[in-house]
Amino acid sequence: QVQLVESGGGLVQPGGSLRLSCAASGSIFSVYAMGWYRQAPGKQRELVADITSGGSTNYADPVKGRFTISRDNAKNTVTLQMNSLKPEDTAVYYCNAHLMTIWGRKDYWGQGTQVTVSS
């Protein structure tokens, strides 16, 4: 069994910061790209940021300069540091990882963590 377990969501005021973490565990041979997506009510899930196993990063335009993605390859974890949060960042945030497991190479998703930015 393979699991992605997220932590770190919550309620924060505009301008505040939150840090999301995600750990992949189970029968994993290799971890390729990891990333964070989000889905706001009534909207489609969208990419927030991703990072390759080599450390190359990619950010959605709305979060550039405010969010930072990083990973620890030894621990199979990915972290999203979110600064200068805005109300429009409110969404459920999902961790994603492209993994090679005993069942083959495929995408896995976390259960989602709520981020609410409100005064």
C-alpha positions in Angstrom: 0.0 0.0 0.0 1.2 3.5 -0.8 0.1 6.6 1.1 0.6 10.3 0.8 -0.1 12.0 4.2 -0.5 15.7 4.4 -0.3 18.1 7.3 -0.2 21.8 8.1 -3.5 23.3 6.8 -5.6 25.6 8.8 -7.1 29.1 9.2 -4.8 32.1 8.8 -5.3 35.9 8.4 -4.5 37.6 5.1 -0.8 38.3 4.9 0.0 35.3 7.2 2.0 32.2 6.5 1.3 28.4 6.5 3.5 25.4 5.9 2.2 22.3 4.3 4.0 19.0 4.4 3.4 15.7 2.7 5.1 12.3 3.3 5.0 9.4 0.9 5.2 5.9 2.4 4.7 2.3 1.5 6.1 0.0 -1.2 7.9 2.8 -3.2 10.9 2.1 -5.5 11.4 5.6 -6.8 9.8 9.1 -6.4 9.8 11.3 -9.4 8.0 14.7 -9.5 6.1 15.8 -6.4 3.8 18.7 -6.2 0.8 20.6 -4.7 -2.5 21.2 -6.3 -5.5 23.1 -4.9 -9.2 23.1 -5.5 -11.5 26.0 -4.4 -15.3 25.6 -4.2 -16.8 25.5 -7.6 -13.5 25.5 -9.4 -11.3 22.8 -11.0 -8.2 21.4 -9.3 -5.2 23.4 -10.4 -1.4 23.1 -10.1 0.1 25.3 -7.4 3.8 24.1 -7.6 5.8 21.1 -8.4 9.4 19.9 -8.1 11.4 17.3 -9.9 13.6 14.7 -8.2 16.5 16.9 -9.3 15.1 20.0 -7.6 13.8 21.9 -10.5 10.7 23.9 -9.5 7.6 25.2 -11.3 5.0 27.6 -9.9 1.6 28.8 -11.0 1.6 32.5 -11.7 -0.7 33.5 -8.8 1.7 32.1 -6.2 5.1 33.1 -7.7 7.2 35.0 -5.2 5.0 34.0 -2.3 5.1 30.2 -2.2 8.2 28.0 -2.0 8.2 24.2 -2.7 11.0 22.0 -1.5 11.6 18.3 -1.0 13.7 15.8 1.0 14.5 12.9 -1.3 15.8 10.8 1.6 12.5 11.1 3.5 10.2 11.2 0.4 8.6 14.4 1.7 7.5 17.6 -0.1 6.8 20.9 1.6 5.0 24.0 0.5 5.9 27.2 2.4 3.1 29.7 1.8 3.7 33.4 2.7 1.7 36.6 2.1 -1.4 34.5 1.9 -4.5 36.0 0.3 -8.2 35.2 0.6 -8.1 33.8 -3.0 -5.6 31.2 -1.8 -8.4 29.5 0.2 -8.8 26.0 -1.1 -8.3 22.3 -0.3 -4.6 21.6 -1.0 -3.7 18.2 -2.4 -0.2 16.6 -2.4 0.7 14.7 -5.6 3.6 12.4 -6.3 4.6 10.4 -9.4 5.9 7.1 -8.0 7.3 3.8 -9.1 5.9 1.2 -6.8 5.4 -2.6 -6.9 2.2 -1.8 -8.9 4.0 0.2 -11.5 4.5 3.9 -12.3 1.6 6.2 -11.6 0.3 9.3 -9.8 -0.8 9.2 -6.2 -2.8 11.8 -4.3 -3.1 12.8 -0.6 -6.4 13.2 1.1 -6.3 17.0 1.0 -5.9 19.6 3.7 -8.0 22.8 4.0 -6.4 26.2 3.9 -8.6 29.1 4.7 -7.4 32.7 4.5 -9.8 35.0 6.2 -9.9 37.9 8.7 
